[in-house]
Amino acid sequence: MQLTSPAFKANARIALADKQLQRAMGNVRGGFIDKRAKAAAALPEFEALRDAAKAIKDHTLAHLDLYLDAWEKKVLAAGGHVHWCESAEDARQAVLAICRTAGAKTVTKGKSMITEEIGLNDFLDGHGIVPVETDLGEYIIQLRGEHPSHIIAPAVHVNKDQVEADFRRVHTHLPDSRDLTEPTSLLNEARQVLRQKFLEADVGITGANFLIAETGASVIVTNEGNGDLTQTLPKVHVVVASIDKIVPMMNDAAQILRVLARSATGQDMSVYTTFSTGPRRVDDPDGPEEYHVVLLDNGRSSMLGTEFQDMLRCIRCGACMNHCPVYHAVGGHAYGWVYPGPMGAVLTPSLIGVDKGGHLPNASTFCGRCESVCPMRIPLPKMMRAWREREFERGLNPATQRYGLKAWAWLARRPALYRYLLGVGVMGLKALSFGKGRFRALPFAGGWTKWRDLPAPEGMSFQPPMTARDAILGRIRTALPGDAAARAKAAAGRLDAAPRGVIPARGQLPAGERVDLFCRMAEGFAASVERVKTAGDVPAAVSAFLRARNLPAAVRMGNDPRLAAMGWASQKALQVKSGPSDGTDEVSVAHAFAAIAETGTLALVSGPDNPTTLNFLPENAIVVVDVRDVAGDLETVLDRVRKTYGGGVLPRTLNLVTGPSRSGDIEQTIILGAHGPRALYIIVVE
């Protein structure tokens, strides 16, 4: 994207004069703030969970090299590939190489701020590969040729009339007479248009909310289901993630998940939380054939050991900007780069330099609201003050040093040219020494040769053999204090122990009350729940569901023996198809691996028994769960996963589903049925 951060003041003046933008920002001032406050107040352990989440990330950053190494080993063991990238250019080239190897013409994309950071869309488009954003908000702004103005609600600045105009301008294959006056009709049109894109894409690209060292999994958190379709349907799945996304254990991710959704959208749990580990297995009927992780540094390792290290705890919830009076006034585009709001005021100068992002730390009233609501307790005002001090000091260093560093930085972003010129320089210096092995004098090196001889290079640079992996891990290890052996022992101990952390009391109930809570919570998230006495009652309940909604008497399910034994032949009119969904099914039936009472969440695992496509492609999803599989909390379910699959091992996909798919990207109006199922019907077998 075009960098306009240096023009923040001019951008802000334009934003303040934009009446439509000011009306849109009024929605932000109410909706996000009220929802977060309500969600936090409803969980007595919320503040303790904030402390736990902070401690997890602090521990992780102090042992970052060790957890990255452990995670990489797990990814490779699962059949995946890891591409270590020092810069945005390295990451772009890595993604391009993967796409070209796959022969990709079109790629679908889940919402990812990292791909915004590296400018991936324009880059792919410039190389003949069409990127299609599939998150509704991202799709809207892609049609408008804009960039996100909010990290979780990218089109928060756009109203429904503008969306209608854009859809009519672009979707010219649809009838002119169609009604697009309401957010629901706009969502339905986007669902229709993008569904074919999902089915036809050659490569799917997602970001990651977490990378799990314990298992090698990448985790995405969405409400629409577009991320899951993006990473399940194409033959190649590419994850683009930064090094700070790593956490040691699945349990650590569970702790942070409890504060993530509440801080972002006011939900107890986002609709879809998906753990993905490697490509499809031998017996998987769906899923990608290749799995790649493009792992990006792009300046983050240089933040370790500095006053800005705490920024690496950020989980991109958007709470800081939701509560920021400056963001409320000017919106996201005024900040001029990828990350707006208080987190952008700290992160932008950290990643692109204070010379380009120096105005942003000054865009603060220092009211402290950002720090007070940050789930990771990041001291944002303190770091903005530090950047102000650095901006003041930046002109004190000599001009030769400033220009020399700029020249080096320019070359460092062009590794091929850097290596070539380095090689030429080494050979030139070696020749100029005339075999003496030293220099008594050398231009620009007088500070050294005035007092001692300068050794001539004896061979080629050490730089060519050093990989991006070596360079990134080397910087991390240099920045981290403490004894290496002690750090290794601490990291290994955490991976072995799998600590549970803070467990909310809400789900810690006797079995019967736990099931009651699960049903109430699931219904609270717009799922329909029916309880039946025996497994043999399930087919009749399914038939009744279809009749009540005037749906065809046909369902698709996998090869789960529990489902097969339920006596479907008793429903004479019901057609039962088996296997993964091809996108034409109205209704799917799956059996849950487990359920979580605390949040009303279903846990489903990939494989021939319950193909992952059944969870996302059909219009209606029916899920059967046994009462004995209803757990109080996510950590208990993760323990069951470990016992079932072995420690440190996951099925290709673990889906956590909380209600039907939804979106609030058009004027913050919540609408069910984004890209995943429009309806979720849960049958609880007593």
C-alpha positions as CSV (number, residue, x, y, z in Angstrom):
1,M,0.0,0.0,0.0
2,Q,1.1,3.6,-0.5
3,L,2.7,5.0,2.6
4,T,1.2,8.3,3.7
5,S,2.1,8.2,7.4
6,P,4.4,11.3,7.0
7,A,1.3,13.2,5.9
8,F,-0.7,12.3,9.0
9,K,-1.7,15.9,9.8
10,A,-3.0,16.6,6.3
11,N,-4.8,13.2,6.3
12,A,-6.4,14.0,9.7
13,R,-7.7,17.4,8.4
14,I,-9.3,15.6,5.4
15,A,-10.9,13.0,7.7
16,L,-12.3,15.6,10.1
17,A,-14.0,17.3,7.2
18,D,-15.5,14.1,5.8
19,K,-19.1,14.1,7.0
20,Q,-19.8,10.5,6.0
21,L,-16.7,9.2,7.7
22,Q,-17.7,11.1,10.9
23,R,-21.1,9.5,10.9
24,A,-19.5,6.0,10.4
25,M,-17.1,6.6,13.3
26,G,-20.0,7.4,15.5
27,N,-20.9,3.7,15.3
28,V,-17.4,2.7,16.5
29,R,-17.7,5.0,19.5
30,G,-20.7,3.0,20.7
31,G,-20.8,-0.6,19.5
32,F,-17.4,-2.0,20.1
33,I,-17.0,-0.2,23.5
34,D,-20.3,-1.3,24.9
35,K,-19.9,-4.9,23.8
36,R,-16.5,-5.3,25.3
37,A,-17.6,-3.8,28.6
38,K,-20.6,-6.2,28.8
39,A,-18.5,-9.2,27.9
40,A,-15.7,-8.4,30.4
41,A,-18.2,-7.8,33.2
42,A,-19.9,-11.1,32.6
43,L,-16.7,-13.0,33.2
44,P,-15.4,-12.7,36.8
45,E,-12.0,-14.1,35.9
46,F,-11.5,-11.5,33.1
47,E,-8.8,-9.5,34.8
48,A,-7.0,-12.6,36.0
49,L,-7.0,-13.9,32.4
50,R,-5.5,-10.6,31.2
51,D,-2.7,-11.2,33.7
52,A,-2.3,-14.8,32.5
53,A,-2.3,-13.8,28.8
54,K,0.4,-11.2,29.5
55,A,2.6,-13.7,31.4
56,I,2.2,-16.2,28.6
57,K,3.5,-13.8,26.0
58,D,6.2,-12.5,28.2
59,H,7.5,-16.0,28.8
60,T,7.2,-16.8,25.1
61,L,9.2,-13.7,24.0
62,A,11.9,-14.6,26.6
63,H,12.2,-18.0,24.9
64,L,11.2,-17.1,21.4
65,D,14.0,-18.8,19.5
66,L,13.4,-22.1,21.4
67,Y,9.7,-22.1,20.7
68,L,10.1,-21.1,17.0
69,D,12.6,-24.0,16.6
70,A,10.2,-26.5,18.4
71,W,7.3,-25.3,16.2
72,E,9.2,-25.6,13.0
73,K,10.1,-29.2,13.8
74,K,6.5,-30.1,14.4
75,V,5.4,-28.4,11.1
76,L,8.0,-30.4,9.1
77,A,7.1,-33.6,10.9
78,A,3.4,-33.1,9.8
79,G,4.5,-32.7,6.2
80,G,4.4,-28.9,6.0
81,H,7.0,-26.4,4.8
82,V,8.4,-23.3,6.6
83,H,9.8,-20.3,4.7
84,W,11.8,-18.0,7.0
85,C,11.6,-14.4,5.7
86,E,13.6,-11.4,7.0
87,S,11.7,-8.8,5.0
88,A,8.5,-8.0,3.3
89,E,10.2,-8.5,-0.1
90,D,11.4,-12.0,1.0
91,A,7.8,-12.9,2.1
92,R,6.3,-11.7,-1.2
93,Q,8.8,-13.7,-3.2
94,A,8.2,-16.8,-1.1
95,V,4.4,-16.6,-1.7
96,L,4.9,-15.9,-5.4
97,A,7.2,-18.9,-5.8
98,I,4.6,-21.2,-4.1
99,C,1.9,-19.9,-6.3
100,R,3.9,-20.3,-9.5
101,T,4.9,-23.8,-8.5
102,A,1.1,-24.6,-8.1
103,G,0.3,-23.0,-11.4
104,A,-2.0,-20.6,-9.6
105,K,-4.1,-18.0,-11.6
106,T,-6.4,-17.1,-8.7
107,V,-5.9,-17.2,-5.0
108,T,-8.5,-16.7,-2.2
109,K,-7.4,-14.8,0.9
110,G,-8.6,-14.8,4.5
111,K,-8.3,-11.5,6.4
112,S,-4.7,-10.9,7.2
113,M,-3.0,-7.8,8.4
114,I,0.4,-9.4,7.7
115,T,-0.4,-9.7,4.0
116,E,-1.4,-6.0,4.1
117,E,1.9,-5.2,5.8
118,I,3.9,-6.9,3.0
119,G,1.7,-5.5,0.2
120,L,0.9,-8.9,-1.1
121,N,-2.2,-8.2,-3.2
122,D,-0.7,-5.6,-5.5
123,F,2.4,-7.7,-5.8
124,L,0.5,-10.8,-6.9
125,D,-1.7,-8.8,-9.2
126,G,1.4,-7.4,-10.8
127,H,2.7,-10.9,-11.5
128,G,-0.5,-12.1,-13.2
129,I,-2.1,-13.8,-10.1
130,V,-5.5,-12.5,-9.0
131,P,-6.0,-12.2,-5.2
132,V,-9.6,-12.4,-4.0
133,E,-10.3,-11.1,-0.5
134,T,-13.1,-13.2,1.0
135,D,-13.8,-11.6,4.4
136,L,-16.8,-9.4,3.6
137,G,-15.2,-6.2,4.9
138,E,-12.0,-6.9,3.0
139,Y,-13.9,-7.8,-0.1
140,I,-15.8,-4.5,0.0
141,I,-12.7,-2.4,0.4
142,Q,-10.9,-4.4,-2.3
143,L,-13.7,-3.5,-4.8
144,R,-13.2,0.2,-3.7
145,G,-9.4,0.1,-4.1
146,E,-8.9,0.9,-0.5
147,H,-7.1,-0.5,2.5
148,P,-8.5,-1.5,5.9
149,S,-9.5,1.4,8.2
150,H,-9.8,-1.0,11.2
151,I,-7.9,-4.2,11.9
152,I,-11.1,-6.3,12.7
153,A,-13.7,-4.2,10.8
154,P,-11.9,-3.2,7.7
155,A,-14.9,-1.5,6.1
156,V,-16.2,0.3,9.2
157,H,-15.9,3.6,7.3
158,V,-18.3,2.5,4.5
159,N,-22.1,2.7,4.6
160,K,-24.5,0.3,3.0
161,D,-25.4,2.8,0.2
162,Q,-21.8,2.9,-0.8
163,V,-21.6,-0.9,-0.7
164,E,-24.6,-1.2,-2.9
165,A,-23.1,1.2,-5.5
166,D,-19.9,-0.8,-5.5
167,F,-21.7,-4.2,-5.9
168,R,-23.7,-2.8,-8.8
169,R,-20.6,-1.4,-10.4
170,V,-18.7,-4.7,-10.2
171,H,-21.3,-7.5,-10.2
172,T,-22.6,-6.6,-13.7
173,H,-23.5,-10.2,-14.4
174,L,-26.4,-10.0,-11.9
175,P,-29.8,-8.4,-12.7
176,D,-30.1,-4.7,-12.4
177,S,-33.5,-5.1,-10.8
178,R,-32.2,-6.9,-7.7
179,D,-32.9,-5.3,-4.3
180,L,-29.7,-4.3,-2.5
181,T,-31.1,-1.8,0.0
182,E,-30.5,-3.8,3.2
183,P,-27.3,-5.3,4.7
184,T,-28.8,-8.8,4.5
185,S,-29.2,-8.6,0.7
186,L,-25.7,-7.2,0.3
187,L,-24.3,-10.1,2.4
188,N,-26.2,-12.7,0.4
189,E,-24.9,-11.3,-2.9
190,A,-21.3,-11.4,-1.6
191,R,-21.8,-15.0,-0.4
192,Q,-23.1,-16.0,-3.9
193,V,-20.3,-14.3,-5.8
194,L,-17.5,-15.5,-3.5
195,R,-18.7,-19.1,-3.2
196,Q,-17.6,-19.8,-6.7
197,K,-14.3,-18.1,-6.0
198,F,-13.7,-20.5,-3.1
199,L,-14.4,-23.6,-5.2
200,E,-12.2,-22.5,-8.1
201,A,-9.1,-21.1,-6.2
202,D,-5.8,-22.7,-6.9
203,V,-4.2,-21.5,-3.6
204,G,-5.6,-20.3,-0.4
205,I,-3.8,-17.7,1.8
206,T,-4.6,-17.0,5.4
207,G,-2.9,-15.3,8.3
208,A,-2.6,-16.8,11.8
209,N,-3.7,-15.6,15.2
210,F,-1.4,-18.1,16.8
211,L,1.4,-20.6,16.0
212,I,1.5,-23.5,18.5
213,A,5.0,-24.8,19.3
214,E,3.5,-27.9,21.0
215,T,1.9,-29.2,17.8
216,G,3.1,-27.1,14.9
217,A,-0.5,-25.8,14.3
218,S,-1.5,-22.5,12.9
219,V,-4.7,-21.0,14.4
220,I,-7.2,-18.7,12.8
221,V,-10.2,-17.0,14.5
222,T,-13.1,-15.8,12.3
223,N,-16.8,-15.2,12.4
224,E,-17.7,-15.7,8.7
225,G,-16.1,-19.0,7.8
226,N,-14.2,-17.6,4.9
227,G,-10.9,-18.4,6.4
228,D,-11.8,-22.1,6.7
229,L,-13.0,-22.3,3.2
230,T,-9.8,-20.6,2.1
231,Q,-7.6,-23.1,3.8
232,T,-9.7,-26.2,3.1
233,L,-10.8,-26.1,-0.5
234,P,-7.6,-25.2,-2.6
235,K,-4.9,-27.7,-3.2
236,V,-2.3,-25.4,-1.5
237,H,-2.7,-23.6,1.8
238,V,-0.3,-20.8,2.6
239,V,-0.1,-19.3,6.0
240,V,1.6,-15.9,6.3
241,A,2.5,-15.1,9.9
242,S,5.0,-13.1,11.9
243,I,7.4,-14.5,14.4
244,D,5.5,-13.0,17.4
245,K,2.4,-15.2,16.8
246,I,4.1,-18.1,18.5
247,V,2.8,-19.5,21.8
248,P,4.1,-22.6,23.5
249,M,1.0,-24.7,24.1
250,M,-2.6,-25.2,22.9
251,N,-3.6,-24.3,26.5
252,D,-1.8,-21.0,26.2
253,A,-3.8,-20.2,23.1
254,A,-7.0,-21.2,25.0
255,Q,-6.1,-18.6,27.7
256,I,-5.6,-15.8,25.2
257,L,-8.7,-16.8,23.2
258,R,-10.8,-15.9,26.3
259,V,-9.7,-12.3,26.2
260,L,-9.3,-12.0,22.4
261,A,-13.0,-12.2,21.3
262,R,-14.3,-10.4,24.3
263,S,-11.9,-7.5,23.7
264,A,-12.5,-7.4,19.9
265,T,-16.2,-7.9,19.3
266,G,-17.6,-8.6,22.8
267,Q,-18.2,-12.3,22.0
268,D,-17.4,-15.1,24.5
269,M,-15.9,-17.0,21.6
270,S,-15.6,-16.2,17.9
271,V,-17.8,-18.4,15.7
272,Y,-14.8,-20.3,14.2
273,T,-11.5,-21.1,15.8
274,T,-9.5,-23.5,13.7
275,F,-6.2,-25.3,14.5
276,S,-4.6,-26.4,11.2
277,T,-1.6,-28.8,11.1
278,G,0.0,-29.7,7.8
279,P,-1.5,-31.0,4.6
280,R,-4.3,-33.6,4.4
281,R,-3.5,-37.0,5.8
282,V,-3.6,-40.2,3.8
283,D,-7.2,-40.9,4.8
284,D,-8.5,-37.3,4.7
285,P,-11.2,-36.9,2.0
286,D,-10.6,-33.1,1.9
287,G,-8.1,-30.4,2.8
288,P,-5.0,-29.0,1.1
289,E,-2.4,-31.3,-0.5
290,E,0.4,-28.8,0.4
291,Y,0.8,-26.7,3.6
292,H,3.3,-23.8,3.7
293,V,4.0,-21.2,6.4
294,V,5.7,-18.0,5.3
295,L,7.3,-16.8,8.6
296,L,8.0,-13.1,8.7
297,D,10.4,-11.1,10.8
298,N,10.3,-7.6,9.1
299,G,11.9,-5.8,12.0
300,R,10.2,-7.6,14.9
301,S,13.4,-9.4,16.2
302,S,15.0,-5.9,16.4
303,M,12.3,-4.9,18.9
304,L,13.4,-7.6,21.4
305,G,15.4,-6.2,24.2
306,T,14.2,-2.6,23.6
307,E,11.6,-0.5,25.2
308,F,9.2,-1.6,22.4
309,Q,9.4,-5.3,23.1
310,D,6.0,-5.3,24.9
311,M,4.4,-4.4,21.6
312,L,5.1,-7.9,20.5
313,R,2.5,-9.1,22.9
314,C,-0.2,-7.5,20.7
315,I,-3.0,-10.0,19.6
316,R,-4.6,-7.6,17.1
317,C,-7.9,-7.3,18.9
318,G,-8.5,-3.7,18.0
319,A,-9.6,-2.7,21.6
320,C,-7.0,0.2,21.8
321,M,-8.4,1.9,18.7
322,N,-12.0,1.2,19.6
323,H,-11.4,3.3,22.8
324,C,-9.1,5.9,21.3
325,P,-10.5,9.5,20.9
326,V,-8.0,10.3,18.2
327,Y,-9.0,7.2,16.1
328,H,-12.7,8.0,16.7
329,A,-12.0,11.5,15.2
330,V,-10.0,10.6,12.1
331,G,-10.5,6.9,11.4
332,G,-7.9,4.4,10.2
333,H,-6.8,5.7,6.8
334,A,-5.4,8.9,8.3
335,Y,-2.6,6.9,9.9
336,G,-1.3,6.2,6.4
337,W,-0.1,2.6,6.8
338,V,-1.4,-0.8,7.8
339,Y,-1.9,-0.4,11.5
340,P,-4.0,2.5,12.8
341,G,-4.8,3.6,16.3
342,P,-2.5,3.5,19.4
343,M,-1.1,0.1,18.4
344,G,-0.2,1.6,15.0
345,A,1.3,4.6,16.6
346,V,3.9,2.3,18.3
347,L,4.2,-0.5,15.7
348,T,4.5,1.6,12.6
349,P,7.7,3.5,13.5
350,S,9.0,0.2,14.9
351,L,8.6,-1.5,11.5
352,I,9.1,1.3,8.9
353,G,11.2,3.8,10.9
354,V,10.5,6.9,13.0
355,D,11.4,9.1,10.0
356,K,8.3,7.8,8.2
357,G,6.0,7.1,11.2
358,G,7.1,9.7,13.6
359,H,3.9,11.7,13.4
360,L,1.8,8.8,14.7
361,P,3.1,8.7,18.3
362,N,2.2,12.4,18.5
363,A,-1.4,11.6,17.6
364,S,-2.3,10.9,21.2
365,T,-4.0,12.6,24.1
366,F,-2.3,10.3,26.6
367,C,-5.7,9.6,28.2
368,G,-4.6,6.0,28.9
369,R,-7.7,4.3,27.7
370,C,-5.8,2.2,25.3
371,E,-3.6,0.7,28.0
372,S,-6.6,0.2,30.4
373,V,-8.5,-2.0,27.9
374,C,-5.6,-3.8,26.2
375,P,-6.1,-7.5,27.0
376,M,-2.3,-8.0,27.0
377,R,-1.7,-5.0,29.2
378,I,0.7,-3.3,26.7
379,P,1.9,0.1,28.0
380,L,1.0,1.9,24.8
381,P,1.3,5.5,26.2
382,K,4.7,4.8,27.6
383,M,5.9,3.5,24.3
384,M,4.4,6.5,22.4
385,R,6.4,8.8,24.7
386,A,9.5,6.8,23.9
387,W,9.0,7.3,20.2
388,R,8.5,11.0,20.8
389,E,11.8,11.1,22.5
390,R,13.5,9.2,19.7
391,E,12.0,11.5,17.1
392,F,13.4,14.5,19.0
393,E,16.8,12.9,19.2
394,R,17.0,11.5,15.6
395,G,18.7,14.6,14.2
396,L,21.6,14.5,16.6
397,N,23.6,11.7,14.9
398,P,26.1,12.7,12.1
399,A,24.8,13.1,8.6
400,T,27.4,10.5,7.3
401,Q,26.1,8.0,9.7
402,R,22.4,8.7,8.8
403,Y,23.1,8.4,5.1
404,G,25.3,5.4,5.4
405,L,22.7,3.6,7.4
406,K,20.0,4.6,4.8
407,A,22.2,3.2,2.0
408,W,22.8,0.0,3.9
409,A,19.1,-0.4,4.7
410,W,18.2,0.1,1.0
411,L,20.7,-2.6,0.0
412,A,19.6,-4.9,2.8
413,R,16.0,-4.9,1.4
414,R,17.5,-6.2,-1.9
415,P,19.3,-9.3,-0.8
416,A,20.4,-10.4,-4.3
417,L,22.0,-7.0,-5.1
418,Y,23.4,-6.9,-1.5
419,R,25.2,-10.3,-1.9
420,Y,26.5,-9.3,-5.4
421,L,28.0,-6.0,-4.3
422,L,29.4,-7.6,-1.1
423,G,31.1,-10.2,-3.2
424,V,32.5,-7.5,-5.5
425,G,33.7,-5.5,-2.6
426,V,35.5,-8.5,-1.0
427,M,37.3,-9.4,-4.2
428,G,38.2,-5.8,-4.8
429,L,39.7,-5.3,-1.3
430,K,41.6,-8.6,-1.6
431,A,43.1,-7.4,-4.9
432,L,44.0,-4.0,-3.5
433,S,46.0,-5.6,-0.7
434,F,48.4,-6.9,-3.3
435,G,48.8,-10.1,-1.3
436,K,50.1,-8.4,1.8
437,G,47.1,-9.4,3.8
438,R,46.6,-5.9,5.4
439,F,46.1,-2.2,4.7
440,R,48.2,0.5,6.3
441,A,45.7,3.1,4.9
442,L,42.3,3.0,3.3
443,P,39.8,5.7,2.3
444,F,36.9,6.1,4.8
445,A,38.7,3.8,7.3
446,G,41.1,6.3,8.8
447,G,39.5,5.9,12.3
448,W,41.0,2.4,12.2
449,T,44.2,2.6,10.1
450,K,45.4,5.7,12.0
451,W,46.2,3.3,14.9
452,R,46.5,-0.2,13.5
453,D,46.6,-2.1,10.2
454,L,43.3,-3.2,8.7
455,P,43.3,-7.0,7.8
456,A,42.4,-7.7,4.2
457,P,39.7,-10.2,3.5
458,E,41.1,-13.7,3.1
459,G,38.1,-15.3,1.5
460,M,34.4,-14.7,0.6
461,S,31.9,-13.2,3.0
462,F,30.3,-15.3,5.7
463,Q,27.0,-13.8,4.5
464,P,26.0,-16.2,1.7
465,P,25.9,-19.4,3.8
466,M,23.7,-17.7,6.4
467,T,20.0,-18.4,5.8
468,A,17.1,-16.2,6.8
469,R,16.4,-18.7,9.5
470,D,19.9,-18.3,10.9
471,A,19.8,-14.5,10.7
472,I,16.4,-14.2,12.5
473,L,17.2,-16.7,15.2
474,G,20.6,-15.1,15.6
475,R,19.1,-11.7,16.3
476,I,16.6,-13.1,18.7
477,R,19.3,-14.9,20.7
478,T,21.5,-11.8,20.8
479,A,18.6,-9.8,22.1
480,L,17.5,-12.2,24.8
481,P,19.3,-12.1,28.2
482,G,19.9,-15.0,30.5
483,D,21.7,-18.3,30.4
484,A,21.0,-20.4,27.3
485,A,20.8,-23.7,29.2
486,A,18.4,-22.2,31.8
487,R,16.2,-20.8,29.0
488,A,16.1,-24.2,27.2
489,K,15.2,-26.0,30.4
490,A,12.3,-23.6,31.1
491,A,10.9,-23.9,27.6
492,A,11.2,-27.7,27.6
493,G,9.5,-27.8,31.0
494,R,6.5,-25.8,29.8
495,L,6.1,-28.0,26.7
496,D,6.1,-31.1,29.0
497,A,3.8,-29.7,31.7
498,A,0.9,-28.1,29.6
499,P,-0.3,-25.9,32.4
500,R,-4.0,-25.2,32.4
501,G,-3.9,-21.6,33.6
502,V,-7.0,-19.7,34.7
503,I,-10.1,-21.7,34.2
504,P,-13.4,-19.8,34.5
505,A,-15.8,-21.3,37.1
506,R,-18.7,-21.0,34.7
507,G,-18.3,-24.4,33.2
508,Q,-17.1,-26.3,36.3
509,L,-20.4,-28.0,37.1
510,P,-21.9,-31.5,37.7
511,A,-22.5,-33.4,34.4
512,G,-26.2,-32.7,34.1
513,E,-25.9,-29.0,34.9
514,R,-22.9,-28.8,32.5
515,V,-25.1,-30.1,29.6
516,D,-27.8,-27.6,30.5
517,L,-25.3,-24.8,30.4
518,F,-23.9,-25.9,27.0
519,C,-27.4,-25.9,25.5
520,R,-28.2,-22.4,26.9
521,M,-24.9,-21.0,25.7
522,A,-25.3,-22.5,22.2
523,E,-28.8,-21.1,21.9
524,G,-27.5,-17.8,23.0
525,F,-25.2,-17.8,20.0
526,A,-28.1,-18.5,17.6
527,A,-27.8,-22.2,17.4
528,S,-30.9,-24.4,17.6
529,V,-30.7,-27.2,20.2
530,E,-32.8,-30.4,20.6
531,R,-32.2,-33.1,23.2
532,V,-33.1,-36.7,22.3
533,K,-33.1,-39.7,24.6
534,T,-31.1,-42.1,22.4
535,A,-28.9,-42.2,19.3
536,G,-31.7,-44.0,17.5
537,D,-33.9,-40.8,17.8
538,V,-31.5,-38.7,15.7
539,P,-32.7,-39.6,12.2
540,A,-36.3,-38.7,13.1
541,A,-35.1,-35.4,14.6
542,V,-33.1,-34.6,11.4
543,S,-36.2,-35.4,9.3
544,A,-38.3,-33.1,11.5
545,F,-35.7,-30.3,11.1
546,L,-35.9,-30.6,7.3
547,R,-39.7,-30.6,7.2
548,A,-40.0,-27.6,9.5
549,R,-37.8,-25.5,7.2
550,N,-39.1,-26.8,3.9
551,L,-35.7,-28.3,3.0
552,P,-35.2,-31.2,0.6
553,A,-35.2,-34.6,2.3
554,A,-31.5,-35.1,1.7
555,V,-28.4,-34.9,3.9
556,R,-24.7,-35.5,3.5
557,M,-22.5,-37.0,6.2
558,G,-19.1,-38.7,6.6
559,N,-18.3,-42.3,7.5
560,D,-18.6,-41.9,11.3
561,P,-19.6,-45.3,12.6
562,R,-21.6,-43.6,15.4
563,L,-23.8,-41.9,12.7
564,A,-24.0,-45.0,10.6
565,A,-25.4,-47.1,13.5
566,M,-28.3,-44.7,14.1
567,G,-30.8,-46.4,11.8
568,W,-31.3,-44.0,9.0
569,A,-33.3,-46.5,7.0
570,S,-36.2,-45.8,9.3
571,Q,-36.7,-42.5,7.5
572,K,-37.9,-43.8,4.2
573,A,-38.0,-40.4,2.4
574,L,-34.6,-39.3,3.5
575,Q,-31.7,-39.5,1.1
576,V,-28.4,-40.0,2.9
577,K,-25.2,-39.2,0.9
578,S,-21.7,-39.8,2.2
579,G,-18.3,-38.1,1.7
580,P,-17.1,-34.5,1.7
581,S,-19.3,-31.7,0.4
582,D,-18.9,-30.5,-3.1
583,G,-20.7,-27.2,-2.4
584,T,-24.2,-28.3,-3.6
585,D,-25.5,-29.7,-0.4
586,E,-28.2,-28.0,1.6
587,V,-27.7,-30.0,4.8
588,S,-24.8,-31.8,6.4
589,V,-24.8,-34.1,9.4
590,A,-21.6,-34.5,11.5
591,H,-20.7,-36.0,14.9
592,A,-18.9,-33.7,17.3
593,F,-15.6,-34.9,18.9
594,A,-16.6,-32.9,22.0
595,A,-18.5,-29.8,23.2
596,I,-17.6,-27.0,25.6
597,A,-20.2,-25.9,28.2
598,E,-18.4,-22.6,29.0
599,T,-19.1,-21.1,25.6
600,G,-21.6,-23.4,23.9
601,T,-18.9,-24.5,21.4
602,L,-18.6,-27.7,19.4
603,A,-15.3,-29.4,18.7
604,L,-15.0,-31.3,15.4
605,V,-12.0,-33.1,14.0
606,S,-11.1,-33.7,10.3
607,G,-10.9,-37.2,8.8
608,P,-13.0,-39.6,6.8
609,D,-15.5,-39.9,9.7
610,N,-16.4,-36.2,9.5
611,P,-14.9,-34.3,6.5
612,T,-14.2,-30.7,7.3
613,T,-16.1,-29.4,4.2
614,L,-19.3,-30.6,5.9
615,N,-18.8,-27.9,8.6
616,F,-18.6,-25.0,6.1
617,L,-20.1,-25.6,2.6
618,P,-23.7,-26.6,3.3
619,E,-26.4,-24.0,4.0
620,N,-27.4,-25.9,7.2
621,A,-25.2,-27.8,9.5
622,I,-26.6,-30.5,11.9
623,V,-24.2,-31.7,14.6
624,V,-24.8,-34.6,16.9
625,V,-23.1,-34.5,20.3
626,D,-23.2,-37.1,23.1
627,V,-23.8,-35.8,26.7
628,R,-20.7,-37.7,27.9
629,D,-18.6,-35.6,25.5
630,V,-19.7,-32.2,26.9
631,A,-16.7,-30.8,28.8
632,G,-16.7,-27.8,31.1
633,D,-13.9,-25.9,29.3
634,L,-11.6,-25.9,26.3
635,E,-8.6,-27.1,28.2
636,T,-10.4,-30.4,29.0
637,V,-11.2,-30.9,25.3
638,L,-7.6,-30.2,24.4
639,D,-6.5,-32.9,26.9
640,R,-8.9,-35.3,25.2
641,V,-7.3,-34.4,21.9
642,R,-3.8,-35.2,23.3
643,K,-5.0,-38.6,24.7
644,T,-6.8,-39.5,21.4
645,Y,-4.0,-38.5,19.0
646,G,-0.9,-38.5,21.1
647,G,1.0,-35.7,22.8
648,G,2.1,-33.0,20.4
649,V,0.0,-34.4,17.6
650,L,-3.2,-33.0,16.1
651,P,-5.5,-34.1,13.4
652,R,-5.1,-32.0,10.3
653,T,-7.9,-29.8,11.5
654,L,-9.6,-29.1,14.8
655,N,-12.6,-26.9,14.4
656,L,-14.2,-25.1,17.3
657,V,-17.6,-23.9,16.2
658,T,-19.8,-21.5,18.2
659,G,-23.1,-20.8,16.4
660,P,-23.7,-20.2,12.7
661,S,-21.5,-18.0,10.6
662,R,-22.1,-14.3,10.8
663,S,-20.8,-10.9,9.8
664,G,-21.1,-7.3,11.1
665,D,-19.0,-5.7,8.4
666,I,-21.9,-3.6,7.0
667,E,-22.7,-0.7,9.4
668,Q,-22.0,-3.2,12.3
669,T,-25.3,-5.0,11.6
670,I,-24.9,-8.6,12.7
671,I,-26.3,-10.9,10.0
672,L,-26.2,-14.7,10.1
673,G,-25.1,-16.8,7.1
674,A,-21.9,-15.1,5.9
675,H,-19.8,-17.8,4.2
676,G,-20.4,-20.8,6.4
677,P,-23.7,-22.4,7.3
678,R,-26.7,-20.0,7.8
679,A,-28.1,-22.3,10.5
680,L,-26.6,-24.6,13.1
681,Y,-28.8,-27.3,14.6
682,I,-27.4,-29.3,17.5
683,I,-28.8,-32.6,18.6
684,V,-27.8,-33.6,22.1
685,V,-28.0,-37.4,22.7
686,E,-28.8,-38.1,26.4
